[in-house]
Amino acid sequence: MSKPDFKLSESKIAIIGLGLMGGSLALGVRGKCAAIYGIDSHQATLDLALSQHIVDSVDSDPAKLMPEADLVILAAPVPAILTLLEQLPTFSPNRCIVMDLGSSKRLIVEAMSRLPERLDPIGGHPICGKEKLSLINAERTLYYAAPFLLTPLERTTPRALSAARQIIEAVGAKATILDAAEHDRILASTSHLPFLLSSTLALATPTDFAQLVGTGFKSTSRLAGTSSSMMLGVLQSNRENVLNALHEFQNRLAEIESAISSNNFTQLELLLDEAQMKYQRLIQ
């Protein structure tokens, strides 16, 4: 890159996608960089971002603002990120760093590897969010204390890595470096499978039970409130890992079903005790 060092305070950042994640990131870095440009296809979102002073300039066309940016952040659903990565070279002839916030990484990193040399890519995935999307639900502290996974490419420069770390520090998250394939294998179990389990629980529960729904059901089924348009691309792009996680879940659920079916409550107790111990290790 033309500059050996990246200084967030002197840099202009373009965020493509001003939903929950992009909007919260803009709020988190506001005042810590030279300028924030907001790019989104929805005019109402752009108007809100500008009226609330979340960003400095807005446009629906990335080609209008991206040439001014030192760092471009792709904060869109996975299929949209993949499309944007194909289009980015046409948006600007200038050098810049490109980072994404996608929930699966292998296909995105592969697409990043095909970018021209002037674009310096690094994959990213913040482990935070809410089931309520859109800019109106954005929060300045959304990223605070959350893991923020980085999946650098072989071609990723120290400058791009430094930029990503400075962004992460600015929003109060915690950076972790991870291989893209390993990221997708792990997140299939810790993020993508929970969404499917929440959705299945909602599907399996009669709606006339609503008056007796308590906090346990609400917390367990919360992710079912996430837009399918956001999650479908994630599940498609990480299909094999998600299937493996589903198979493992089905095997363990079958053990529980078998114990109950055969009145083997001694075995059921062992399984539930094992689950409790694993839960404690997973959340510590």
HELIX and SHEET records of a PDB file:
HELIX    1   1 LEU A    8  GLU A   10  5                                   3    
HELIX    2   2 LEU A   20  VAL A   29  1                                  10    
HELIX    3   3 GLN A   43  SER A   51  1                                   9    
HELIX    4   4 PRO A   62  LEU A   65  1                                   4    
HELIX    5   5 MET A   66  GLU A   68  5                                   3    
HELIX    6   6 VAL A   78  PHE A   91  1                                  14    
HELIX    7   7 ARG A  106  MET A  112  1                                   7    
HELIX    8   8 LEU A  135  ASN A  137  5                                   3    
HELIX    9   9 PRO A  158  ALA A  170  1                                  13    
HELIX   10  10 ALA A  180  LEU A  187  1                                   8    
HELIX   11  11 ALA A  188  HIS A  192  3                                   5    
HELIX   12  12 LEU A  193  ALA A  204  1                                  12    
HELIX   13  13 THR A  207  LEU A  212  5                                   6    
HELIX   14  14 THR A  215  SER A  221  1                                   7    
HELIX   15  15 ARG A  222  GLY A  225  5                                   4    
HELIX   16  16 SER A  228  SER A  237  1                                  10    
HELIX   17  17 ARG A  239  SER A  261  1                                  23    
HELIX   18  18 PHE A  265  ILE A  283  1                                  19    
SHEET    1   A 8 SER A  57  ASP A  59  0                                        
SHEET    2   A 8 ALA A  35  ILE A  39  1                                        
SHEET    3   A 8 LYS A  12  ILE A  16  1                                        
SHEET    4   A 8 LEU A  71  LEU A  74  1                                        
SHEET    5   A 8 CYS A  96  ASP A 100  1                                        
SHEET    6   A 8 LEU A 119  PRO A 126  1                                        
SHEET    7   A 8 PRO A 147  PRO A 152 -1                                        
SHEET    8   A 8 LYS A 174  ILE A 177  1                                        
END                                                                             
